Amino acid sequence: MKAKKVLLLLLVFALCVSFTACSKTIAEEKSALTVGDANVSAGVFAYYLDAQIKIASGDSPSKSDAIKAAEASCANYVKINTEFQKRKLSLNSAEKATVAANVEEIWNFYGGYYESIGVSKETLTKIKTSEQYNEKLISSVFGAGGESEISEDAMKTYFNDNYVFFKFITAEFSSDEEANKTVKDTLTELAGTIGTEDEETGETITMDDVNASFAEKTGGTASALETTAMKSDSTDFPSGFFSDVKAMENGAQKILTYSDNIFLVEKVDGSGAFSDYKSAILDLLTNSDYDSLMKKNYSNIKVTGITDVEDNCYNTITKVKSK
C-alpha cells in the first residue's frame, strides 16, 4: 500500500511538472501575430514590445502605438529570416559564437526580467541570431563580391571623414572670470611642457604627466587618460569640437576653448580601429538601399495581430515594469 502511495505521488508530481512545462511553452510559443504566412510567437512579440514600453522614463508611447511599432519589428524579423534563407546563407562558427556570447551576457544580467515578461533564453537566441543574419545579409549584398558592392576604399573614406580619436583633459568654466583665467593659464602653461625634459626626473613630459599635474594644481583627482572616439554627428562635445580636432595632426596637442569648457586635446591615430567600425559603416552607407531592397522584396506582406495575445503581452510587461 505504501509503495502504491509513493507511486501515485510520483505520477502526480510528473503530471504537474509536465503541465507546468507545457503551459509555459504554450504561453510563449502561442502566436501573437502573423506576418504573411509566418506565425510570430508571443515571446518574440513581447521582446520587441518591451523595447517600446518605457514606463520608467515616463515617455512611453500609447498602447496602440507601442503594439504597432512592435508589429513592425516582428515583420522586419520575419523579412530578415526569410531573405537569409532565400539567399541560402549560413552563419559560420565564429558568428554563432558571437551570438552565443551576446545571449549569455544579456541573460546573466536580464534573464530573470525577460522570463517574467514571457521571453525565454531560446527566444532571445532566435532574436540575436536574426540580428546576426541581418549583418550577414548586408555584407552579402553590399560587401566584397556582393551584387551592390561598396568598396573598402569607400568605407575607409567615410571612416576618415567622420571619425576622430583623441585623449583630452578638460575643465568647466564658472561665473568667476578670474578663476577661469587661472584655469586657462595653468592648462596652457602645462600643455607647453609636453615633449620637454622634466628637470627633476630627466624624463620627457607626456600628456599623462600633464594630466596628473593639472589635477594637482586645480585640486582635482586625475583619472587615467583613455582614447576617445568621436563621430561627426556626436553631441557629446561642444559645437565645432569635431572639426577642430579633425584639423589637427596625429600626435599633436592643442588647447581648444569654448564658451563653457576648455580642453587640452592630443589627437590619436585611429586608422588601426577601422576594422572595428567596418560593419557599422557598411550599415550606415547601405541603410537606405537596404531598406529599399527589403521593401521591394516584401511590399505585399500582410501583418495581422491577434488582439487578445498582444493585449496580454502588453498588460504583462506594463505590470512588471510598474513594480
Backbone bond lengths (Angstrom), bond angles and torsions (degrees), N, CA, C in turn:
res aa  C-N    CA-C-N  psi(-1)  N-CA   C-N-CA  omega(-1)  CA-C   N-CA-C  phi
1 M - - - 1.477 - - 1.524 110.35 -
2 K 1.349 115.51 -42.98 1.459 119.60 179.85 1.518 110.88 -62.84
3 A 1.322 115.86 -39.85 1.464 120.93 178.88 1.519 110.73 -63.03
4 K 1.342 116.51 -39.56 1.469 120.45 179.23 1.522 111.16 -64.57
5 K 1.357 115.13 -39.31 1.467 119.01 179.21 1.520 110.89 -64.55
6 V 1.337 115.30 -42.31 1.461 119.71 178.33 1.517 110.45 -62.20
7 L 1.346 116.04 -43.81 1.465 120.60 179.50 1.517 110.70 -62.23
8 L 1.338 116.07 -41.58 1.457 120.89 179.65 1.529 110.68 -62.88
9 L 1.343 116.18 -43.61 1.466 120.20 179.02 1.519 111.50 -63.05
10 L 1.325 115.44 -39.37 1.470 119.27 178.28 1.523 111.52 -64.59
11 L 1.342 115.78 -39.15 1.470 119.90 178.64 1.524 111.01 -65.55
12 V 1.337 115.85 -42.26 1.467 120.05 178.73 1.515 110.57 -63.40
13 F 1.350 115.08 -42.77 1.471 119.85 178.54 1.527 110.94 -61.37
14 A 1.335 116.02 -43.86 1.461 120.86 -179.62 1.520 111.24 -62.57
15 L 1.342 116.00 -40.61 1.461 119.92 178.82 1.521 111.26 -65.19
16 C 1.342 115.39 -40.39 1.467 119.37 179.32 1.506 111.60 -63.75
17 V 1.335 115.26 -44.95 1.464 119.39 178.68 1.517 110.35 -62.39
18 S 1.327 115.26 -43.51 1.463 119.92 -179.54 1.512 110.66 -62.72
19 F 1.340 116.76 -44.17 1.455 120.48 -179.46 1.519 111.41 -64.59
20 T 1.357 115.52 -42.34 1.468 119.70 179.99 1.507 110.65 -62.00
21 A 1.330 116.12 -46.25 1.468 119.98 -178.83 1.504 110.87 -63.23
22 C 1.336 115.51 -44.08 1.468 119.19 -178.34 1.518 111.20 -66.50
23 S 1.350 116.08 -42.73 1.460 117.82 -177.32 1.518 110.85 -64.29
24 K 1.358 117.17 -36.34 1.463 120.33 178.46 1.516 110.75 -65.87
25 T 1.353 114.99 -43.05 1.460 119.75 179.77 1.522 110.98 -64.41
26 I 1.347 115.49 -45.22 1.464 119.51 -178.99 1.532 110.13 -61.72
27 A 1.338 116.59 -42.69 1.466 119.90 -178.59 1.518 111.15 -60.78
28 E 1.316 116.39 -42.49 1.457 119.28 -176.42 1.524 111.81 -78.85
29 E 1.320 116.24 -37.55 1.462 120.06 -176.05 1.535 113.08 -85.84
30 K 1.310 116.81 -8.48 1.461 120.24 178.12 1.523 109.77 -58.81
31 S 1.308 118.16 137.03 1.469 121.38 -177.24 1.518 111.20 -67.46
32 A 1.332 114.74 133.61 1.463 120.28 176.24 1.518 110.39 -101.45
33 L 1.321 116.28 -24.19 1.461 121.57 178.88 1.521 108.97 -165.93
34 T 1.320 115.25 165.76 1.459 120.75 173.27 1.524 108.31 -117.95
35 V 1.316 115.14 141.57 1.464 122.05 175.51 1.514 105.87 -122.66
36 G 1.337 115.26 104.22 1.459 118.63 -170.97 1.509 108.69 64.40
37 D 1.315 117.09 -124.49 1.467 121.62 178.38 1.531 112.44 -94.79
38 A 1.312 117.15 -0.56 1.467 120.81 -175.72 1.521 111.84 -93.94
39 N 1.318 115.46 136.43 1.462 121.12 173.63 1.531 109.35 -90.21
40 V 1.316 116.22 134.79 1.463 121.00 177.14 1.517 107.71 -109.92
41 S 1.324 116.42 125.40 1.460 121.21 -174.80 1.523 112.58 -69.55
42 A 1.328 113.90 160.26 1.465 119.99 176.86 1.527 110.84 -62.79
43 G 1.339 116.96 -32.36 1.464 120.19 178.92 1.513 112.54 -64.12
44 V 1.331 116.31 -45.02 1.468 120.94 178.43 1.530 109.83 -65.46
45 F 1.326 116.12 -44.89 1.464 120.16 179.38 1.531 110.57 -60.84
46 A 1.346 117.14 -42.39 1.470 121.24 -179.05 1.524 110.76 -62.46
47 Y 1.326 117.11 -37.44 1.469 120.13 179.29 1.528 110.02 -60.97
48 Y 1.316 116.80 -49.20 1.472 120.12 -178.10 1.525 111.80 -72.06
49 L 1.329 116.81 -33.10 1.462 119.81 178.31 1.530 110.46 -67.34
50 D 1.312 116.33 -38.88 1.468 121.27 179.29 1.525 111.58 -57.13
51 A 1.340 115.77 -37.23 1.469 120.20 -179.59 1.532 111.71 -66.79
52 Q 1.322 116.54 -21.32 1.463 120.84 -178.78 1.527 113.17 -89.19
53 I 1.313 115.72 -22.34 1.470 120.02 -174.92 1.521 109.44 -96.96
54 K 1.317 116.02 110.80 1.465 120.50 -176.37 1.534 109.18 -119.49
55 I 1.289 114.93 62.67 1.464 120.77 -176.67 1.533 111.77 -56.33
56 A 1.328 115.08 -44.89 1.468 119.83 -174.12 1.521 112.45 -60.67
57 S 1.333 116.68 -35.87 1.458 119.68 -176.46 1.524 112.67 -87.65
58 G 1.322 115.89 -6.34 1.455 119.63 175.61 1.513 115.02 76.64
59 D 1.344 118.21 10.88 1.461 119.45 -179.15 1.529 111.60 -120.93
60 S 1.325 115.75 34.23 1.457 120.14 -179.23 1.533 110.53 -69.27
61 P 1.349 116.38 138.54 1.465 118.61 175.20 1.518 110.07 -71.13
62 S 1.312 116.65 170.55 1.455 120.00 177.54 1.528 109.26 -64.41
63 K 1.314 115.43 163.04 1.470 120.20 -179.17 1.524 110.61 -57.11
64 S 1.315 117.44 -47.84 1.466 120.68 -177.71 1.526 111.45 -64.20
65 D 1.326 117.15 -39.62 1.466 120.35 179.25 1.528 111.23 -67.90
66 A 1.332 116.01 -39.30 1.465 120.24 179.52 1.524 110.69 -64.29
67 I 1.304 116.03 -44.22 1.472 120.45 179.68 1.522 110.66 -65.65
68 K 1.326 116.62 -41.21 1.463 120.73 179.04 1.528 111.29 -62.37
69 A 1.330 116.48 -42.96 1.459 120.66 179.10 1.522 111.07 -65.84
70 A 1.341 116.99 -39.76 1.464 121.00 178.69 1.530 110.42 -65.90
71 E 1.329 116.88 -37.86 1.465 120.44 176.61 1.526 110.81 -62.15
72 A 1.332 116.15 -39.83 1.469 120.24 178.60 1.533 110.55 -63.79
73 S 1.335 116.96 -38.96 1.465 120.98 177.92 1.522 110.53 -66.44
74 C 1.320 116.48 -39.91 1.466 120.55 177.38 1.529 111.00 -64.54
75 A 1.329 116.16 -39.33 1.466 120.00 177.78 1.522 110.31 -63.05
76 N 1.326 115.89 -40.89 1.463 120.27 178.20 1.527 110.65 -64.76
77 Y 1.317 115.84 -38.87 1.472 122.46 177.00 1.532 110.29 -58.08
78 V 1.317 116.71 -46.34 1.473 121.38 -179.80 1.529 110.71 -67.24
79 K 1.323 116.99 -42.06 1.466 120.88 179.75 1.526 111.13 -60.51
80 I 1.324 116.27 -45.27 1.469 120.79 -179.63 1.527 110.36 -61.67
81 N 1.343 116.28 -49.10 1.463 120.11 -179.26 1.525 111.76 -61.51
82 T 1.339 115.91 -39.90 1.462 120.59 -179.51 1.519 111.32 -67.08
83 E 1.331 116.36 -46.14 1.464 120.91 -178.89 1.534 110.49 -64.74
84 F 1.313 115.57 -37.45 1.466 120.38 178.99 1.523 110.30 -60.99
85 Q 1.326 115.91 -44.65 1.469 120.52 179.38 1.526 111.22 -68.83
86 K 1.328 116.29 -40.24 1.471 120.02 179.67 1.517 112.05 -58.50
87 R 1.315 115.66 -37.81 1.465 120.50 -178.06 1.527 112.18 -85.46
88 K 1.352 115.10 3.22 1.473 121.15 177.76 1.538 111.78 55.08
89 L 1.326 115.06 42.11 1.457 120.36 178.46 1.535 109.59 -89.76
90 S 1.295 116.59 164.04 1.461 121.49 176.79 1.521 109.22 -150.93
91 L 1.321 115.89 156.83 1.451 120.78 177.76 1.528 109.49 -90.52
92 N 1.319 115.81 139.50 1.459 118.93 176.31 1.531 109.67 -83.89
93 S 1.306 116.67 176.21 1.470 120.64 -175.19 1.530 112.24 -61.91
94 A 1.344 116.57 -36.88 1.462 119.99 179.96 1.529 110.94 -66.52
95 E 1.325 116.81 -40.16 1.460 121.25 179.68 1.527 110.85 -68.01
96 K 1.325 116.29 -38.82 1.471 119.93 176.56 1.524 110.66 -65.02
97 A 1.319 115.69 -38.06 1.465 120.33 178.90 1.527 110.48 -65.38
98 T 1.339 116.67 -36.90 1.463 121.35 177.44 1.521 110.67 -62.11
99 V 1.331 116.03 -43.34 1.467 121.00 178.21 1.526 109.95 -62.00
100 A 1.322 116.31 -48.41 1.463 120.95 -177.33 1.529 111.53 -60.80
101 A 1.330 116.28 -42.43 1.460 120.20 -179.89 1.525 111.01 -66.51
102 N 1.324 115.92 -39.58 1.465 120.91 178.55 1.519 111.12 -63.03
103 V 1.327 116.07 -44.83 1.468 121.18 179.71 1.527 110.70 -63.39
104 E 1.325 116.62 -44.26 1.464 120.42 -179.45 1.529 111.35 -60.57
105 E 1.322 115.56 -43.53 1.464 119.77 -179.43 1.526 111.09 -62.83
106 I 1.328 116.34 -46.45 1.468 120.58 -179.77 1.522 110.44 -65.07
107 W 1.335 116.17 -43.89 1.461 120.39 -175.84 1.521 111.86 -65.98
108 N 1.310 116.26 -35.51 1.461 120.15 178.88 1.529 112.00 -61.13
109 F 1.334 115.66 -33.30 1.461 120.17 -178.75 1.526 112.61 -92.58
110 Y 1.330 116.84 -40.03 1.468 120.12 -169.33 1.529 114.25 -122.12
111 G 1.335 117.56 9.35 1.459 120.48 -177.34 1.518 113.56 -55.67
112 G 1.330 116.23 -44.75 1.460 119.80 -179.59 1.516 112.17 -61.78
113 Y 1.341 115.33 -41.12 1.465 119.31 178.98 1.528 110.86 -64.93
114 Y 1.343 116.08 -47.62 1.467 118.91 -178.88 1.526 111.59 -60.24
115 E 1.323 116.98 -40.97 1.468 119.13 178.63 1.529 111.16 -62.28
116 S 1.341 116.86 -34.57 1.466 120.30 -178.78 1.520 112.67 -68.45
117 I 1.349 117.20 -21.17 1.473 119.28 178.64 1.535 111.83 -107.09
118 G 1.341 116.37 10.43 1.457 119.77 174.09 1.514 115.73 89.93
119 V 1.323 116.84 21.89 1.473 120.86 178.18 1.523 108.22 -112.51
120 S 1.326 117.41 113.81 1.462 121.69 -179.27 1.527 110.68 -86.11
121 K 1.304 115.08 169.14 1.463 120.26 176.53 1.522 110.50 -63.53
122 E 1.328 115.87 -34.64 1.468 120.59 177.57 1.527 110.93 -63.34
123 T 1.332 116.03 -42.51 1.466 120.34 178.53 1.521 110.81 -65.46
124 L 1.323 116.37 -43.25 1.465 120.00 177.51 1.524 110.55 -59.29
125 T 1.322 116.57 -39.03 1.471 120.89 177.93 1.524 110.76 -62.93
126 K 1.331 117.01 -41.72 1.472 120.78 178.44 1.525 110.74 -60.81
127 I 1.315 116.00 -42.13 1.466 120.69 -177.38 1.523 110.79 -68.97
128 K 1.322 116.98 -44.63 1.466 120.47 179.04 1.527 111.18 -68.75
129 T 1.316 117.18 -30.73 1.470 120.49 174.41 1.519 109.90 -65.89
130 S 1.328 116.23 -41.25 1.462 120.62 178.16 1.525 111.04 -62.44
131 E 1.337 116.96 -38.14 1.461 120.21 177.09 1.529 110.85 -63.67
132 Q 1.333 115.86 -36.35 1.462 119.94 176.59 1.521 110.38 -69.77
133 Y 1.346 116.42 -36.44 1.468 120.94 173.80 1.526 110.02 -56.87
134 N 1.327 115.40 -43.53 1.463 120.53 -177.50 1.525 110.96 -60.21
135 E 1.347 116.14 -44.88 1.463 119.43 178.19 1.524 111.32 -61.60
136 K 1.332 115.34 -40.58 1.464 120.14 -178.96 1.525 110.36 -67.63
137 L 1.321 117.07 -38.59 1.463 121.53 177.50 1.522 111.08 -60.29
138 I 1.330 115.40 -48.82 1.463 120.20 179.84 1.517 110.45 -59.24
139 S 1.327 115.21 -43.71 1.459 120.10 -179.61 1.523 111.40 -64.92
140 S 1.337 116.94 -38.96 1.465 120.16 -177.44 1.528 112.21 -71.03
141 V 1.321 116.52 -29.12 1.467 120.40 -179.21 1.527 111.49 -88.14
142 F 1.344 116.09 -44.16 1.459 119.96 -172.19 1.532 114.08 -109.63
143 G 1.341 116.81 -11.09 1.456 120.35 179.94 1.513 112.65 -80.02
144 A 1.322 115.88 -171.89 1.471 121.34 -177.50 1.523 110.74 -56.37
145 G 1.323 115.66 125.33 1.460 121.26 179.05 1.510 114.33 82.37
146 G 1.344 117.79 -1.69 1.461 120.95 -179.68 1.518 112.27 -74.98
147 E 1.325 115.82 166.54 1.469 120.06 -176.70 1.524 112.66 -66.05
148 S 1.339 117.00 -25.61 1.467 121.17 177.58 1.520 108.72 -127.90
149 E 1.298 115.96 55.43 1.458 122.11 -171.04 1.526 113.35 -58.66
150 I 1.331 115.07 133.82 1.463 122.50 170.26 1.517 106.04 -106.01
151 S 1.306 116.52 121.73 1.465 120.84 -171.68 1.522 111.93 -68.36
152 E 1.314 114.25 157.06 1.465 120.67 176.55 1.522 110.15 -62.53
153 D 1.327 116.81 -35.10 1.466 120.59 179.04 1.523 110.96 -62.39
154 A 1.351 115.78 -40.24 1.471 119.86 179.27 1.524 110.65 -65.05
155 M 1.336 116.15 -39.21 1.462 119.66 178.94 1.535 111.18 -68.66
156 K 1.330 116.53 -38.41 1.464 120.01 178.54 1.523 111.06 -66.79
157 T 1.331 116.21 -37.34 1.463 120.11 177.41 1.522 110.20 -62.42
158 Y 1.324 116.18 -43.92 1.463 120.50 177.97 1.526 110.13 -62.52
159 F 1.321 116.21 -42.98 1.469 121.59 179.78 1.520 110.76 -60.08
160 N 1.320 116.44 -47.70 1.469 120.88 -177.81 1.523 112.13 -67.92
161 D 1.330 116.53 -31.53 1.465 120.55 -178.87 1.527 113.05 -79.51
162 N 1.335 116.57 -25.63 1.460 119.38 -168.37 1.528 116.10 -119.18
163 Y 1.327 117.31 2.03 1.458 119.82 179.00 1.528 110.30 -131.66
164 V 1.331 115.95 139.83 1.464 121.43 170.80 1.526 107.81 -130.35
165 F 1.339 115.26 152.02 1.458 121.80 -179.15 1.528 108.33 -127.38
166 F 1.314 116.78 137.48 1.463 119.26 -173.56 1.523 111.18 -163.68
167 K 1.333 114.78 163.15 1.460 122.95 168.02 1.525 106.63 -112.56
168 F 1.303 117.12 149.97 1.461 117.20 -177.84 1.522 112.79 -149.78
169 I 1.330 113.38 152.46 1.464 123.14 170.06 1.521 105.40 -120.30
170 T 1.310 116.88 135.57 1.466 118.19 -176.46 1.525 111.54 -140.13
171 A 1.317 114.76 158.92 1.470 121.97 174.18 1.518 107.76 -145.13
172 E 1.321 115.78 143.33 1.462 120.94 177.76 1.517 110.05 -90.17
173 F 1.343 115.66 144.45 1.459 120.70 176.83 1.527 109.81 -83.95
174 S 1.332 114.61 153.70 1.462 120.67 177.17 1.529 108.94 -116.96
175 S 1.316 116.41 -169.42 1.476 120.70 177.91 1.522 111.41 -81.05
176 D 1.331 117.31 -7.30 1.462 122.68 -179.24 1.532 109.51 -89.59
177 E 1.339 117.06 100.41 1.466 121.61 -175.60 1.528 112.43 -62.17
178 E 1.324 116.41 -35.91 1.458 119.87 -179.51 1.533 110.62 -66.71
179 A 1.335 115.40 -41.50 1.464 120.07 177.56 1.528 110.88 -64.76
180 N 1.322 115.89 -38.00 1.471 120.64 178.85 1.531 110.46 -63.65
181 K 1.337 115.53 -41.01 1.463 120.24 179.46 1.530 110.41 -63.81
182 T 1.315 116.14 -38.93 1.468 120.41 179.28 1.527 110.86 -64.12
183 V 1.324 115.63 -43.00 1.470 120.57 178.81 1.523 110.23 -61.98
184 K 1.346 116.03 -46.71 1.472 120.52 -179.58 1.519 111.32 -62.12
185 D 1.305 116.27 -45.37 1.469 120.40 -179.00 1.532 111.38 -64.46
186 T 1.325 115.82 -40.51 1.469 120.65 -179.25 1.519 111.07 -64.25
187 L 1.338 116.21 -48.67 1.462 119.77 -178.05 1.523 111.17 -67.17
188 T 1.332 116.55 -38.43 1.471 120.56 179.30 1.527 110.90 -65.28
189 E 1.325 116.39 -42.05 1.467 120.50 179.40 1.531 110.70 -63.79
190 L 1.320 116.40 -44.79 1.462 120.62 -179.99 1.530 111.34 -65.55
191 A 1.326 116.62 -38.09 1.465 120.57 179.22 1.519 110.70 -60.29
192 G 1.339 116.04 -34.62 1.461 120.80 -179.06 1.512 113.84 -69.44
193 T 1.330 117.09 -13.06 1.470 120.01 -178.81 1.524 112.97 -90.00
194 I 1.338 116.53 -11.33 1.473 119.46 -178.46 1.523 109.71 -60.92
195 G 1.308 115.44 129.51 1.468 120.69 -179.71 1.499 114.21 92.71
196 T 1.344 116.60 -9.49 1.469 120.19 178.35 1.531 109.19 -94.01
197 E 1.320 115.04 172.07 1.466 119.47 -177.53 1.521 111.37 -90.27
198 D 1.305 116.52 132.05 1.460 121.48 176.27 1.532 108.16 -71.82
199 E 1.335 116.91 124.40 1.464 121.62 -176.02 1.525 112.49 -62.84
200 E 1.322 116.95 -31.28 1.460 120.38 -177.21 1.525 112.89 -83.00
201 T 1.331 116.97 -43.26 1.474 120.41 -174.62 1.523 113.50 -100.24
202 G 1.335 116.10 -21.21 1.458 119.43 -176.05 1.513 113.27 77.92
203 E 1.354 116.85 0.61 1.468 121.94 179.09 1.528 110.18 -85.51
204 T 1.342 115.51 154.58 1.465 120.49 176.63 1.523 109.76 -73.64
205 I 1.320 116.53 130.27 1.465 121.38 -178.18 1.531 110.17 -74.14
206 T 1.331 115.59 131.39 1.466 121.91 -177.77 1.524 110.92 -114.65
207 M 1.317 115.31 176.48 1.463 121.59 175.93 1.529 110.74 -60.68
208 D 1.314 116.42 -36.86 1.463 120.15 178.50 1.526 111.16 -65.26
209 D 1.314 116.81 -38.14 1.465 120.57 177.50 1.522 110.78 -63.45
210 V 1.319 115.72 -42.97 1.467 120.85 178.80 1.525 110.25 -63.70
211 N 1.314 115.66 -39.67 1.468 120.52 178.61 1.524 110.76 -57.66
212 A 1.344 116.15 -45.94 1.468 120.58 179.96 1.531 111.23 -67.37
213 S 1.327 116.61 -41.34 1.470 120.46 -178.91 1.528 111.83 -66.80
214 F 1.329 116.29 -40.71 1.463 120.66 -179.39 1.527 110.47 -64.54
215 A 1.336 116.65 -41.10 1.463 120.44 178.86 1.528 109.91 -64.00
216 E 1.318 116.60 -39.53 1.466 121.14 -179.47 1.524 110.99 -66.24
217 K 1.322 116.63 -43.09 1.465 120.84 -177.18 1.526 112.88 -72.18
218 T 1.321 116.90 -27.39 1.468 120.33 -177.24 1.529 112.29 -102.32
219 G 1.323 116.22 3.42 1.460 119.69 176.63 1.504 114.69 77.18
220 G 1.348 116.73 18.61 1.459 120.33 179.21 1.517 111.77 -99.66
221 T 1.317 115.65 -172.95 1.464 122.25 177.24 1.520 108.40 -117.99
222 A 1.311 116.69 124.08 1.464 120.75 -177.75 1.521 110.93 -78.26
223 S 1.321 116.41 126.18 1.463 121.07 172.70 1.525 107.68 -102.11
224 A 1.326 116.20 157.57 1.468 120.22 -177.22 1.521 110.83 -60.70
225 L 1.317 116.79 138.22 1.466 120.93 177.78 1.520 109.44 -80.29
226 E 1.312 116.13 124.41 1.466 122.12 177.80 1.518 109.11 -114.10
227 T 1.331 116.21 152.49 1.465 119.65 176.03 1.525 109.13 -73.23
228 T 1.312 115.88 127.35 1.463 122.65 -180.00 1.526 109.45 -105.21
229 A 1.317 116.38 136.55 1.463 121.69 174.84 1.526 108.28 -103.74
230 M 1.318 116.76 134.65 1.466 120.70 179.66 1.521 109.75 -130.69
231 K 1.339 115.63 132.29 1.464 121.37 175.11 1.525 108.94 -93.25
232 S 1.313 115.79 152.75 1.470 121.38 -173.23 1.526 113.82 -57.71
233 D 1.342 117.58 -28.57 1.465 119.68 -177.80 1.527 112.67 -97.11
234 S 1.328 117.26 10.84 1.463 120.24 179.65 1.529 110.83 -68.88
235 T 1.332 115.46 145.24 1.469 121.30 177.36 1.533 110.96 -111.98
236 D 1.330 116.41 15.78 1.456 120.52 -178.05 1.528 113.22 -77.21
237 F 1.330 116.60 -15.10 1.459 121.48 -178.93 1.536 108.97 -125.82
238 P 1.331 117.68 165.71 1.476 119.98 -177.75 1.526 112.80 -60.17
239 S 1.311 115.31 155.91 1.463 121.16 176.82 1.530 109.71 -58.55
240 G 1.310 116.35 132.18 1.458 121.15 -179.39 1.518 113.82 92.75
241 F 1.327 117.13 -11.43 1.468 120.88 -177.12 1.527 110.72 -62.71
242 F 1.337 117.16 -44.92 1.471 120.36 -177.75 1.527 111.29 -57.90
243 S 1.334 116.10 -50.62 1.467 119.71 -177.52 1.527 111.37 -65.82
244 D 1.331 117.62 -33.89 1.463 121.07 178.32 1.530 110.74 -65.18
245 V 1.334 116.81 -42.87 1.463 120.55 179.53 1.525 110.38 -71.03
246 K 1.321 116.31 -40.38 1.462 120.23 -179.04 1.536 111.46 -60.15
247 A 1.318 116.72 -33.73 1.473 121.09 -178.40 1.528 112.61 -73.01
248 M 1.320 117.48 -12.37 1.465 120.82 -178.57 1.534 111.22 -79.42
249 E 1.319 115.52 158.84 1.465 121.65 173.98 1.530 108.83 -84.68
250 N 1.330 116.33 147.63 1.460 119.78 176.10 1.530 110.14 -58.85
251 G 1.334 115.50 133.45 1.461 120.46 179.56 1.512 114.18 89.13
252 A 1.338 117.10 -10.41 1.468 121.14 -178.58 1.525 110.74 -83.15
253 Q 1.339 115.80 154.66 1.458 121.64 175.04 1.532 108.94 -117.08
254 K 1.330 114.64 148.34 1.467 118.38 -179.18 1.520 110.43 -154.78
255 I 1.326 115.92 143.02 1.461 121.88 172.51 1.528 108.38 -84.97
256 L 1.323 116.80 125.42 1.470 122.29 177.37 1.525 107.86 -119.48
257 T 1.325 116.38 123.72 1.466 120.89 -176.24 1.524 110.40 -116.71
258 Y 1.326 115.59 133.26 1.468 121.92 178.65 1.528 108.17 -129.59
259 S 1.294 117.58 179.80 1.465 120.52 -173.78 1.529 113.07 -62.28
260 D 1.328 117.01 -35.13 1.463 119.81 -175.42 1.523 114.55 -111.57
261 N 1.334 116.93 -12.36 1.466 119.60 -174.58 1.523 111.62 -142.78
262 I 1.322 113.51 160.26 1.452 120.59 167.96 1.532 107.01 -126.58
263 F 1.322 116.55 140.98 1.457 121.62 -178.65 1.520 110.03 -128.57
264 L 1.325 115.23 143.68 1.451 121.06 162.54 1.526 104.42 -109.50
265 V 1.316 115.84 117.06 1.469 121.18 -174.11 1.518 110.18 -115.09
266 E 1.313 115.14 136.44 1.463 121.34 170.52 1.522 106.75 -117.11
267 K 1.330 117.00 117.00 1.456 120.08 -177.76 1.529 110.11 -77.41
268 V 1.340 114.87 137.08 1.465 121.82 -177.39 1.522 108.98 -113.29
269 D 1.325 116.64 141.02 1.467 121.50 175.73 1.527 108.55 -71.97
270 G 1.328 116.04 111.25 1.469 120.33 -177.40 1.507 114.37 -100.09
271 S 1.337 117.89 10.59 1.470 120.42 -175.92 1.526 112.44 -58.47
272 G 1.333 116.72 -30.87 1.459 120.02 -179.20 1.515 113.34 -69.84
273 A 1.329 116.87 -12.42 1.468 120.62 -178.77 1.526 112.46 -91.59
274 F 1.326 117.41 0.26 1.466 120.41 -175.77 1.526 112.56 -53.42
275 S 1.328 116.77 -44.97 1.469 120.02 -176.73 1.528 111.55 -60.95
276 D 1.347 117.76 -30.39 1.465 121.08 179.41 1.523 112.18 -70.39
277 Y 1.326 116.46 -24.33 1.470 121.01 -176.67 1.529 112.38 -105.11
278 K 1.301 116.54 -3.48 1.465 121.47 -172.88 1.527 112.50 -57.46
279 S 1.327 116.45 -46.98 1.465 120.41 -178.75 1.525 111.38 -63.22
280 A 1.337 116.58 -43.58 1.469 120.65 -179.80 1.519 110.87 -65.17
281 I 1.330 116.81 -38.32 1.465 121.02 179.46 1.524 110.71 -66.57
282 L 1.323 115.72 -41.69 1.463 119.69 177.85 1.524 110.04 -60.61
283 D 1.346 116.10 -41.25 1.469 120.31 176.34 1.529 110.86 -59.12
284 L 1.321 116.48 -46.70 1.465 120.97 -177.92 1.515 111.93 -63.61
285 L 1.328 116.25 -43.44 1.463 120.38 -176.75 1.523 112.66 -72.52
286 T 1.325 116.60 -23.12 1.463 119.71 -175.46 1.520 113.36 -108.39
287 N 1.330 116.75 1.57 1.456 120.90 -171.69 1.526 113.51 -51.23
288 S 1.322 117.51 -55.21 1.469 120.17 -176.89 1.525 111.74 -68.70
289 D 1.348 116.48 -39.79 1.466 119.77 179.77 1.521 111.36 -65.90
290 Y 1.320 116.38 -38.82 1.460 120.93 179.73 1.526 110.00 -67.14
291 D 1.331 116.93 -43.15 1.461 120.96 177.41 1.529 110.45 -59.62
292 S 1.329 115.92 -41.82 1.464 120.73 179.56 1.522 110.76 -63.13
293 L 1.328 115.95 -41.18 1.463 120.87 179.39 1.521 110.97 -61.93
294 M 1.333 117.15 -46.18 1.463 121.10 -178.36 1.530 111.21 -68.36
295 K 1.326 116.76 -37.92 1.463 119.66 178.17 1.531 110.67 -65.07
296 K 1.311 116.08 -39.58 1.457 121.12 179.00 1.526 111.25 -64.09
297 N 1.326 116.29 -43.30 1.467 120.57 -176.53 1.525 112.94 -77.13
298 Y 1.345 116.75 -21.40 1.471 119.51 -175.44 1.530 111.24 -133.00
299 S 1.319 116.16 38.60 1.467 121.04 -175.74 1.529 113.10 -67.06
300 N 1.320 117.54 -29.26 1.465 120.36 -175.06 1.522 113.74 -103.15
301 I 1.308 116.83 11.09 1.469 119.41 -177.23 1.531 109.92 -69.22
302 K 1.338 115.89 135.70 1.457 121.08 -175.69 1.528 110.35 -107.29
303 V 1.331 115.75 134.40 1.465 121.50 178.22 1.526 108.75 -109.45
304 T 1.335 116.20 123.78 1.457 120.77 -179.93 1.521 110.13 -127.24
305 G 1.311 116.15 114.12 1.456 120.75 -179.47 1.513 112.26 -82.29
306 I 1.328 116.94 147.72 1.463 123.08 174.63 1.532 105.65 -100.58
307 T 1.305 114.84 100.97 1.464 122.16 -165.54 1.519 114.77 -53.36
308 D 1.322 117.35 -47.88 1.470 118.31 -174.96 1.526 112.02 -65.78
309 V 1.343 117.01 -35.34 1.465 120.40 179.44 1.527 109.78 -71.38
310 E 1.333 116.65 -44.51 1.468 120.28 178.34 1.526 111.14 -61.17
311 D 1.320 116.62 -43.03 1.470 120.66 178.61 1.525 110.96 -61.67
312 N 1.332 115.88 -41.51 1.461 120.01 -179.90 1.532 111.12 -63.66
313 C 1.337 116.34 -40.38 1.466 120.83 176.86 1.526 110.20 -61.91
314 Y 1.310 115.93 -45.46 1.471 120.80 -179.11 1.525 110.52 -61.93
315 N 1.328 116.94 -47.22 1.463 121.03 -177.65 1.533 111.10 -64.31
316 T 1.328 116.20 -38.85 1.467 120.33 179.86 1.532 110.49 -64.91
317 I 1.327 116.53 -46.51 1.471 120.50 -177.40 1.528 110.79 -65.37
318 T 1.320 117.56 -45.21 1.467 119.89 -178.33 1.532 110.95 -65.83
319 K 1.323 116.77 -33.73 1.458 120.69 178.00 1.528 110.51 -67.21
320 V 1.322 116.16 -44.38 1.475 120.32 179.32 1.516 110.90 -65.38
321 K 1.326 117.18 -43.07 1.466 121.35 -178.35 1.532 112.50 -66.76
322 S 1.319 115.87 -28.26 1.471 119.01 -176.29 1.518 112.86 -81.62
323 K 1.330 117.10 -8.30 1.476 120.56 -178.55 1.511 111.06 -71.94
